[in-house]
Amino acid sequence: MSQFEKRIAIALNPTDAISIKAALVEYHQRLQDGSAFRFIGKLLFNIEFVHSDDRPLTLADAGANQALVERAINTCRPDEPEAYQSEPILFAAALNFAELMPELLQVAEAMVNFARQRNDDGDLRLDDDNYFGLEALFMLALTDVNHCHYLASFLTPYWNTESFSWAPETLSHLVNEFGWQRPLIKAYLYCDSAHMRRFFYQGRDGDETAADLLSHLLQHQEDYQWFKAQLLERLLARPVLAYPMESLTKAEVILGFFYSLGEWPVADAELAYYKEDDEWQDAVQALLIFGQTVEAEALAIRDRITELQPGEPVEVVAQAWRHLESRYAAWPRDESPEDDWDDDADDETDFTAAESQALNDLRSAIRPNWDRLTRKTNLDEIAANLPSPVSRWLYEDWHYPLSSFVSYRLKHHTLDEDDTEALLDWLNEYFIDESLEYIKDDYVDDDHEQCERLFAWLALVSREEDFDEMVSIARDVFYQDGGTRGSQISTKQPAYALLWRHDGYQRGVLSLFWLLGCEQIHPESNLAILARRQWQLLLALAPQRVISRVCYYYGNYAHYAAIDDESVEYQVYEQLAQLGVPEAHLQAFQLLVDQRVAGYRPAHPRFWQRYLANIEHFATADEHATGMLVRQQWLQRQALEQALPYCTETAVLQFYADTQLAYPESELPIQALFERALWRSLHDSFADSTAQQLYDKLLAYLHSGEGLEALTPQALELPELRGWKPYVEDYRIGPADFVWLLPAEQAVRLVQFFCQQGERGLRFLLVPPAEAAFIHHLIRSGELTMAERWQHAEVGHNRISDPDVGLPFLAAKDNWALNWLDQRGIDTASLVYYAVTQGRDCEAFVGKLVSEQRLPKMDSHLKRKDRAKLLQMLATAQQQAENNNESAAVPNSVFSRFFNDSSIAVKSLAKKLFTKD
């Protein structure tokens, strides 16, 4: 059975209005109560409409509307158009009967209500490629322009327009069909997302697909006045759907409808491209439309809404997003298979209920596109309930991942001779071929001229090859794709897709680990030889990844491969060493696991204690020592330094930062790491020649302090420099992460360079290295000890999970960082910009600048909404001064400048906050 199979059949006669009406009534009811869907991790449409003659509906059943339904399907389905067509056929057939329009509109309204309750296109699917309701609402719109708003409302904000853009692109078909008639303007107003509304006239990539609404309104003032009246009516009747975790003011919601009208004549072409940019929005607000600024028009609508419905919101969070833990509570999980690879499982009826459940649990556990195996998978419990002997179930179509369970049983369980022989026979017959087939299917370039040679060596004992040459070929053949991390995890470690996607080939790695540790398998057997080749190849390609795949199974913490039981940890590491994992890689892996688990979980104290001991062991190693033990200590440090470039860069940098804090005199490769991070960041962002020029000039400036003026975007004629992200992203470090580690003069020069790049200049204060720097400051100042940092109530792991602890920590970090930079002469306007736009609770810092009469004029730096926020911060400082019976903290000269602001909203707020009654 396909995972998309529909379990509910609604029969109808497509030529009989009464029969169609009954089907529509039942469909409407199921949309209302949710029974039209089943849950398989996401919701799946679960209804198939069938002919009352007990056959599938065909396009011919649409009767006179066959051409209409074909057009809808061709427009709405670029992939798999033939699948699950019964719903659009039902609608097309119903449209043949004018008397069924009330029922059709009831169903359309129910479709819209369901989509708005979910606000997630993943819950509206027919299958992997198509959506329920889309063709039906498109046909309804094509037959009557007055019904276009149903389709526009159905297309909710949380929609994957990158992969499924053809759904919202149906909107431009309606514009081209009808032009901007008033019913289509209404459809625009009932579309909740500015991003989605642009699909009325643009494609996914911004290409023009129809005339925009702005150009129409500018030519038809009467329609513009109608537009404003309808926007007011719409917001009074139905709030827009908010994006989860995002809150907008009434004015921002209303302005969104203006921003998305079309191509506003903004002078700066670069601003026009980034339509969500604050600077672009400020520019649009200042534009005139029929004699009034856009801002004034939006605020007039806001004020009218506030007058008519005081206290009522104009945006709401969809029902499904209000309680994420229970968003699918109304639908029990469908436990049927989610893919076809085990569809041929035995349907024998002689299994007990417990045995059948164990087989289902086993299928779920070994499925390779599920999450990684852990000890919580309960392989022992599954094994205890499986049918006996194993031959009753072993030779089903299990595919390669069963090898992980088979190897586990051979390694960990005492079995009788027959079961042992059956499991060994299965491994010999299937494991090598099945695992290599799994790898070749998706993870290698099988067109590569050397691919067959590599896989022949992995599959045939008789095929002798040079191991280093096979590793070199594998590096070329295996796809490199780490998702958002790109093709490279760290300096020396490519992101091989095999070891990254799905379970990261964990079931394969565990199979090899357990298989090669089985006493029942002779080390010189064909199975052992080929398993050892595969293991050694993977180890050569990605040693840290192989270690993590194994240790994660034995770990006690979600997302961390840290093992509480010291004896288990020792046994696992010992076997890994016996299988050829270098000691330095085991030490590097253990060092960084200790660091991570100590910082994010209330882990056993031995993890942070061992981490600190290893820092000491590393930092106190002496290159010139002559004793045997101390010489060994130095060699271990050298080996560890060779292994660390294979590890996650953020963890490595944190290790060096902790070492520098505890042992300031220790020689560390921080300068070399910085220059490498700078080089890579520039080359990832700019053309090679440009990157090289920037790299050379920037290093020269950092060392000499001269040439800062020549490194502005204007001087370099490189406006893209403003968009450069020089800080940590997807676990890869950037040059900004070294601000806290470089010598003081270089650090200040680096920040000065960043401040020249515009609004992103101080964004590095938002990323984790800044938090670590703040903690290090507390340790250096004596407020905290290194041993306390992980368990401390305010800066330890509690801040990760408890917002009441975490948010004050972030505020303290921001205020410390701003003062640290201020003391070193960093541009005050840049500091205030960060404090207002990105900082958390930075009123104290702004108040300090005011009291010292150093608050700069920020009109050219801050957008309208940010100037309003600065006003609020100043008002807070003023109120605090008055509460403390102090003289006015905010001089008149500071807040009076806002009375002449270009923004109506800012001027109004200034008068409200600072005008005495």
N, C-alpha and C positions, 0 to 999 in steps of 0.2 A: 504493500500500500504506500502510495506517495505521501510524504509528510504534509502535502497541501490538500489532500483528499477532503472533500466536503462531506460532512456527516449528516446534514439535515437536507432533506429533499422536500421542495414545495411544488406540487403538481398543479398544472393549469392547462387550459385549452386556449391557445393564443388567438383563436378566432372568436372567442366568446367573452363578451364584456363582463358578464357576471362572474365567470371563472377567474378572469384576470383581477377583478376587484377583490375577490376573496384572497388571492395570492398577495396582492398589495397590502391588504389589511393585516394578514399574518406577518408579512415582512416588516411592516411598520411596528407591530407589537414587539417583534424580536429585536429590532433596532433600539426600541425604548428600554427593554429589560436586559439587553446585552447578550441574549442567547443566540444572536446571529454570529457570535464569535466563539472561538475556543483559544485556550492559552497554551503556547508552546515556547515559552520564554518571552515572546511578544504575543499580541493578539493576532489571530488569523481569521479572516472571513470564512464562515463555515456553512454557507447555504448554497445549494445547487437548485436552480429552478428547472423542472423537467416537464416534458409533455405528458398530459394525462393519458396518452396512449402508451405510457411506459417506455419512452425513448428520450434521448437528449434533445434539447431545443437546438434548432439550426438557424442560420441567418435567414433562410427562407420563411421561417415562422414570424419574422417581423412584418411580413406582408408588404403593404405599400411603403413602409418605412425601411425596407431592406437597404436601400442606398444610404439612408441616414445613419443606420447603425454601423454599416461598413465604414463610412466616413469617420464616425466617432472612434471606432476601434483603431483604424489606421492612424488617427491623430493622437490618440491617448496611449498607444502601445507600440513603441518601436521594437520591443522584444516580446517574443512569445504571444503574438496576437491571437492565436487559435485557442489558448487555454482559458477555460472558465468564462465563456462568453454569455452565459445564460442570463445574468442580470441585465446587461444592456439590451439583450433580445426582449426580455420582459418589458422593459421601459418602451422600447420601440413599438412593440405590439400594443401596449396600452395607449400610446400616443395616437393610434388609429381611431380611438373612441373619445370624442370630446367630453362625454359625460364622466370619464374617469379622471379628469384633471384635478378635482379636489383630492382624490386619493394619491395621485402622483405628487402633488405639492405637499401633502402630509408626509409622505415618505422622504421627499427632498428635505423637508424641515428636520426630520428625524436624523437623516444622514449628517446634516450640518451640526445638529446638536451633539451627536456622538463624536464627530471630529473635533468639535470645540471642547468637549469634556476631556478628550485625551490629549489634544495638542501635541501629537507625536505621529508623524506619518508612518512610523514603524508599526503602529497599532491598526493601520487601515489596509493591510495588504491582503490581496488574493493569493499571492505566491511571492517568489523572490523578486519578480519584475513588475507586477501590476497592482493596482489599487481597486478596492470596491468603490462603487458610487461615481467614479470619475466620468466614465462614458455616459452614464445616465444623466448626470447634471449637465454635461456638455450638450447632449441632445435636447434637454429641456430648454437650455439657453438658445440653441440654434432655432428652435421652433417658435420661440417668443422672447424678444429682447427683454421683456419685463421680468423674466425669470433668471437673468444673468447673475443676480446677486447670490443665488444659492451656490453656484460654483465658486465664486469669489470668497464666500464665507467658509466653504469647505476646505480651502487651501490655507491651513493654519500656519502660524509663524514657525513652529518647530518642524520644519520640513527639510529633508535632505535634497536641496536644490542642486548640489554638486553632482550627485549621481542620478537623480530622478527629476531633472529640470523639465522634462517634457510635460509633466503635470501642470505646473504653473504657466508654461508656455502656451497652453490652451487659451489663456486670457487674451493674448494678442490676436489669436484667430477671431475672437469675438469683436475686437476693435476693427479688424479688417473687414469683418462681415457687416457690421452695423454702423461703424463710425461712432463718434462720441455723442450718441443720443443720451438723454437724461437718465434712462434706466441703466445705461452702462456706467454713467458717472456714479449712480447709486451703488452699482456693483463695486466700483473702485473704493467707495467710502465704507463698504461692508467687508472689505479685505483688511485683516488686522495688522499685517506686517508691512512696513515700508519696503523691505527687501522684496516681498512678494508682490507688492503693488507695482513695482518697476517692471514686472513681467507683462504688464498690459502693453508695454511698448518696447521692451528690450529682451534679448535673449540672455542666457546664463552668463555669457562673457561680455555683456554690455553692448552687443551689436543691436542696431535699430531694427525692430521687427514690425512696428506700426507707428502711427503718429502719436506723440505724447499728449497727455491731457492739458499740460500747461499751455502749449501752443493753441489748443482749442479755446481754452478759457480766455486767453489774452485777446482772441478775436471775437469772443461772444460774451460781453460783459453781463448780459442777463443770465447766462448759464453760470457765470462766476458767482453772482449773488445767490443763485439757486444752490450752488455748491456749498456755500457757507451755511445757508439755512439747513441744508440736508446734513451737513457735518454736525451741526448742533443737535438736530433731531436724532441722528444716529447715536451720538454719545450719551444722550439722555435716555435712549431706549435700550442700548446694548453697549456696555463697556468693551473696550478692546482686550484681546488676550495679551497678557504680559509674558515675556520670556521668563522662564524659571530663573530665580536668583537675581532678577533685575527689576528695579522699581523706578518709574518715571513720574515726574510731576505732571499735573494737568496740562500745563503749557507745553511741556516736551512731547506729550502724546499728540496734542493738536498740531504742533509744528511739524511732527512727523508726516502728517497728511499733506502739508505744503511742500516739505523737502522732496517727497517722492513724486510730485506732479510731473516732473520732466527735467529737461536740461536748462537749469537756471543760468542766466547770463552772468556768471561769476568771472571776474577779470582774469584771475590766475588759473591757467589751464591745468596746472598740477593739482590745485585744490578741487577743481571740477571733477577730476578723476576719482578722488577719495570722497565719496558722497557722505560717508558717515563721520568724516573728520570734523572736529569742533570748529576749526577755523573756517571750513567751508560752510558749516551751518550758521556761524556768525555772519558771514558774508551774505548768505541768502536772507537772513532776518533783516538785514539793512536795505535790501532791495525794495523798490516800490512796485506795487501792483494796484493799478487804478487810483494812484495818488496817495496810497497808504503803505507804510512799511509792512512787510510780511509779519514782523514781530507784533506790530500794533493790531493787525487783523486777527492773529492767533490769540492775543491777550484779550481782545474784545469777546471772542467766543468763550474763552475760559471764564471771564467775569460773568457772562450771561449764564453759563452752566452753574457756577457757584451761587448765583442769585436764585436760580430755579430749583437746584438740588444741592443745597449746602451740605457739606460733609459726605456726599456720595462720591465714590471713586469713579474714574473714567477708564480704569484698567483693572483686570482681575486675573488671578492665576487660575489656570484650568484645574478642574476638579482632580484630575489624576496626578497633578504635581503638588497638591497640597499635603498629601501624606504618602511619601514615596514608599515607605515600608509596606503599605497596604494597597498600592495602586492597582494590583491585580487580584485583590482578595475575592472579588465576585466570580472569578473564574478558576476552578481547580486546575492544576497543571495536567496537561495531556501527556501521559507517560508513553505514548506510542513512539516508535523509532523516529528520530529526526533526520535521518539520512538513509540512503539506500544500501549502505555497505553491509548491513546485517539483515537485510530483508529476507534472506533465504534461511534464516534460523529454523531449526527443527520445530515442527508443530506437533510433536508427539504428545499424546494425552496421558502417558503413564507417569509423568512427573507429579510429585506432590506439590502442594501449594508453596511450601518452603523451598523446594528445589527450583520451581519455576521462578520464584522471586529471586533466588540466588543467581540464576542464569541471567535474569534481567539486570540485577545489580552488577554482574560481571560485565555485561555488554556496555553498561553505562561507564563503569570504571575504566575500561580499556579503550574507550572511544578517543582517538587521537586528536580530534578537534575540540575536545573539552579541556577543562583546566588540568593542571598538573596533578599527578598522584601525590597523596600525602599519607601519613600514617592513619589519618582519619578516614581514609577510603575503606579501611577494615577488610583488607584482603584475606586476613585470617578467618574472619567471620564468614565471608563469602565462601571460602574454601570449605569450611565446616558444613555448609548447607547444600553444596553441590551434589548432583546425583553421583552415585558410586556404582561401578567403577568409572574412571574418567572417560573410558572409551564410549560411554553412552552419549556424551556431548562434545567430545574433543574435536571431532572431525567435521564440525559444521563450518560454514563459510565465515570464519572469524577474522581473517586478514592478519597482517603482521602484529598489531598491538597485543594480541593474545600472548605473544612471546614473553611480555613483561610478567604476566601472571604465571605462565608455565615456569619460567626461570625462577620466579620468587618461590614457587612451591618446591622446586628441586633444591633450592638453596636453604630454605628455612623449615621445611616440613619433613617429617619422617614418613615415608610412603612404602607401601608393599611393592614387591618386585614387579608385578604386572603394571601398576600405575606408573612406577618409575620408568619402565621400558616404554610405555605408551607415550609419556611426556617427552622422553628423549627422542623417540621416533618422530614425533610431531616437529620438534625443533630441527632435527636433521632434514626433514622433508620440506619444511616451510619457511623457517625463520630467515635464512640468508636471502633467498629469492624474493620473499614477500617484503622484507625491509628495504632491499635495493629497489624493488619496483615502486614502493612508496616514495623513496627519495627521488627517483628519476621522473616520476609523474609530474612533480610540481617544483622541484627545488634545484634542478640543474639545467644547464643549456645542453640539451641532448643533440643539438646540431654542431656542437664544438667537435673539431676533428679528433680530439684526444679523449672524448667522453667514453666511447666504447672501450678504449684501451684501459681506462681507469676502472670501469665497472667490470670488465673481464677479470682484472686482478682481484677485485673485491669478491667475485663470484666463483673463481676457479682456483683451487689449491695449486694446480699444475702451472698456473701462470706466474712466473717469477718476474719481478720488476724491482728497480731501484726505489727504495722507499721515499727518499727525498724528492725524486722526480715525480712520484705519484702525488706527494703533497703539493708540489708546484702546480701540477695539472689540476688538482682539486681546487686550488685557489682561483684558477681561471674558470673552472667549469661551474662551481657552485654559485648560485645567485646570491648577491649581497643586497639585502633589503631589511633594515631594522625599523621599518615604519617611520615614525616621526624622527627617529634618530638618524635616519639616512643610511648610508652604506658603511659607516664606520662607527663602532661603539666607543673606541678609544684610540690612542696613538698607534698601537700595534695590533688592534683587534678589529678586523672587518665584522660587519653584522651579517652573518650568514643566515639567510631566510630559514633554512632547515632548523636551525637552533634558536630561532626567534619567533616564528609564527606558531599559532595554535599552542601546543604544549612544549614547543621548542625541542621536539624529538625526545622528550623525556622518557617516554615509554620505550623507545629504542635504546637510549643510553642505559636505562635501568636494566633492560634485557641483557645487554652486553656485560654490565657490572655484575649482575647476579649469575649469569651463565658462566662467565669466566671464573667465578668463585665457587662453582659447584664441584664437589669432590667426585660426583658421578660422571663428569665429563672429562675424558682423558685429554691432557693438555696438547697432545700431538694429533688428536682427531681432526678430521676435516672441518667439523663444526667449530672447534676451538681455534684452529688456525685462521679461518675466515672471520670469526668473531673478533679475534685479536687484531687482525688487519683493520677492520672497520673501527674498532676502539682506538687504535693507535693513530689512525688517520684523523678522526674527530678530535683527539687530544692534541695533535699537532696543529690543527686548524683553529681550535678555540679552547685552550686548556681551562680557563676560568668558567666557561659556559658548561663544559662537561662536569666539572666539580659541582657546580651549582645544581645541575639536573639531578645528581645523585643525592646531595646533601638536603635538597629541598624535601625529598621524600621523608627523610628521617627527622626533619626540623619540627620544632614545637611552636613556631610563630608564623602567623599569616604573613606572606611576602618576604620572610627572612629565613635563610637556611641555617638557623642557629639551633643547635641540639643541646637540650638541657642535661640529659644523662651523659656524664663524662665517659662512662665505659662504652656506651654506644658510639659517642663521638670518636673515641680512640679507635674502635674497631673499624668504623667507616673510613677514617683517614688512613689507617694502616693498610686496609685493602686497596684504597686508591693509590697509595705509595707502591704497593706490590704490583699494581697494574701499570706502573710506569709514570705516574703523575709526579713531576719534580717537586722536591721538598719546598723549594722557594715559592712555587705556585700554591701549594697547600698553605704555606704560612701567609702569603698575601691574601688568599681567600678568607682564611680564619681571621686575620687582622681586621679586614674591612667589614666582615659580618659582625664581629664583636662591636665595632664602632657603630654600625647602623642599628643593630637591635638594642644596644644600650641607650641610644638616643630617642628611639621611637616607641619603645615598649617597656613596661615595668618588668624587665627581664631579670634573670638571676644575676646577682652582683658580680659573679665571677667573670662575666663578659667584659664589663668595663674595667674590672681589676686587671684582667689579662691584657686588655688593650693598653692600659697605662704602663704595665710592665713591658710590653713589647715596644712602646715608644721609648722607654728608658734603654732597653737593650739595643735599639736601633741608634739612638742619639749618642750613646756613650761608647759606641764602637770606635776604636782607634786604629787608623791606618798604619801607624808606625809602631804599634805594640808588637812585641816579639814572643810573648808567652803563647803556649799552644792554645789555651782556652780563649784568650783575648784575640789571638789571630783568627781563630775560628769564628769569633763574634764578628770580626770585620768582614770575613768572607761571606757570612750569612747576610750582612747588610748589603753587600754588593749584589748578591743573588736576588735579594728582595727588590732592590732597585731595578733589576732587569725584569722582574715579574710584574711590577706595579703598572707599567704602561699597557698591560693587557686588561686592566681592571677599569671599573667605572670611574671616570675622571673626577667627578665631584667628590667621591669618597677618598680618592688619592690626595686631592688638594686639601681636604679636611684633615687628613693624617699629617701632611706636612705642616699645616697651620697649627695643629695641636702640638706637634714636635717643636716648632719654632717658639711657641708660647712657653712650653715647659723647659726647653733647652735653647735659649736665644743664641748661644755661641755655636750651636751645631751647624755644620755646613750642609745646606740643602739645595737642591736643584731648582729653586723657585724662579731665578732669573731665566734659566733655560726653558722652564715650563711656560713662563709668561711669554717669552718671545715666540715659542711654538704656537701657543694659543692665539697670539696676535696674528701671526702669519696665516694660520688656518682660517680664522674668522674673517680676515680681509679677503683671502682667496675664495672663500665660500660666498662672499657678498659682491665682489667686483671682478672685472676682467683682470687677467693675469698681469698685464703691464701696469694697470692702475693700482692693483694691490701691491705690486712690488715697489712702486713709487711711494705709496702711502707708508708702507712698512719702513722703508729706508728713512724717509723724512721724520716719521714719528719716533723711531728709535734715536735718531740724531737729536731731536728736540728733547726727549726724555733724559738724555745724558748731559746735554749742554744747557738746557733751559732757554735756548734761543730758537726763534723761528715759529712761535705759536701763531702769529698773525698769518703766516703762509699756509696754515692748516685748517682754515675755515672752509666750509663748502663753497663760498663765493670765490675765495682765492684759488682754490683747486679746480673751480668750474665743475664741481661734482655735487649737485643737489641731492643725489642719492645717499650721500653721507649722513643726511638727517634721518634716514630710515635704518641705518646700521644698528644691529643689536649686538653689542660687544660683551654681553653678560651670559651667564649660564643658561642653557636651553636644552631640554631633553637630555640632561645628565652630562652634557659636554660643556666644559668650562670655556669662558671667554676672557679677554684681557681685563675687563672691568672687575672680574672676581679677584684680581690680585692687588686692588687698591689697598687692601688692609695688610698686605704681606710684603710689598716692595719697600725699599728704603724711603724715608719720609719725603725727600725732595722729589723723587720720581713719582711717588703716589700723588702728591699735590699737582705736579705737572700733568699727570694723566687725567685727573679730574678736571683741571682747567681745559684740557683739550676736549673732553666729553661735553662740558658746558657750552662750548662753541657750536655744538652740533644741533642745538635747539631743544625741543621739549623732552626728548628722550635722554637728555644729558645725565640725569641722576637716577634713571630707572634702575640702575644696579643696586640701589638701596632697598629695592623690593624683593630681591632674590636671596636664597638661603645663606650665601657667604656673608652677607651683611648681618644676619642674625647671629651667625657664629662669631663674627668680629665683635658684636656687642657683648656676647657671653665672655669672650676673651678679655674685653675691657673690664668686666666685673671681676674676673679672676685676677687680673693685674692690679686692680685697685684694692684688692683685699676683701671685697664684698662677697666673694664666693671662692671656694677652692675647687681645684680640678676634680677631686674625688666626689664633690657634691653636685657637680653640674647636671648629672643625669637624673638624680633623684630629687633635686631642689624643687620646692613647691611652686615656685614662680617661673623658673627658667628651664626646668627639667621636662621629662616626657609628658607631664600633665598638660602643658600648653598645646600639645599637638591635638589632643582629643577634647579639651574643655575650653570653649570660647571665652568663658569668664576668666580664664587664666591666660589664654593665648592672645586675646585682643589687647589687654593692658601691656603684655610683653612687647607686642608689635609697636604700640604707641611709645613705650619707653625706648625701644630701639630707634625709632624715627627721630625722636627728640635728641637722643644722644648723638646720632649720626650727623644731624644738622648742626648741632653745636660743635662737633669735632671738625667738620668741614669749615664752619664759620671761623673757628679759631685759626685755621690755616689759610685764611684769606680767599676762600672760594667766593665767586661772584654772588652777592646777596640776592639779586633778582632771581638767579637760578635756584637758590635755596628756598625763597618764598614760593616760587612756582611749584616746587616739589611739595612743600608744606601744605599748599592749598589744594593741589590737584591729585596728589598721590599719597601724601602722608596721612597718618592716623592720629587724630587728636593732637595737632601741633599748635594749638592756641598758645601754649606757654612760650614756644620759640618765637612766634609772631609777636606776642606781647613783649618779649624781651627786646626785639628790634624796635618796637614802638617806643618803649621806655628809654631806649638809647638814641632815639631820633634817627634811626638808620633804616626805617622801612622805606624802600624805594617806591616810586610810582610804577604801578604794574599794568597801566592801561594797554600798553603795547604787547604785554606778555600773556595776560589772562583773557580768556574768552568771557562772554557775558555771564554764563552760569558760574564760572569760577570767580569772577569779580563779586558776584552775589554771595558766594561762599566766604570770600575774604571779609566782606562786610559782616557776616554772621560771626566770624572769628573775632573781629574787632569789637563787636557788640558784647561778646562773651568776656573779653578782656576788660572792657569798660565796666560791665556788671560786677566782675570780681573785684575791681578796684573800689567801686562804690560800697560793696559789701564789707570791704576791709577798711572803710573810712579813709581811703587814700584820695589824693588829688586825682583829677581826671587822667586816666591812663592813656586815653586816646586824644591827642590834641585836636582842636577844631580843624587845623590845617590838614590833618590826615583824612578825617571822614567827610569834610566838606567837598573834597575833590570828587566824591561820588555823586554830588548833587547835579553835576553837569555831564554825567555819563551819557554816552550815545545810546544806551539801552533804556527803554522805558521801564523795564522790570527792575533794573539796577537802581535807577533814580527813585522809583517808587519805594523800593526797600530801604534806601538810604534815608529818605524822609521819614519812613515809619520807625526806623531804629534810632535815629539821632535827632529828630526834631522834638523839642520839649513842648508839652501841652501849655 
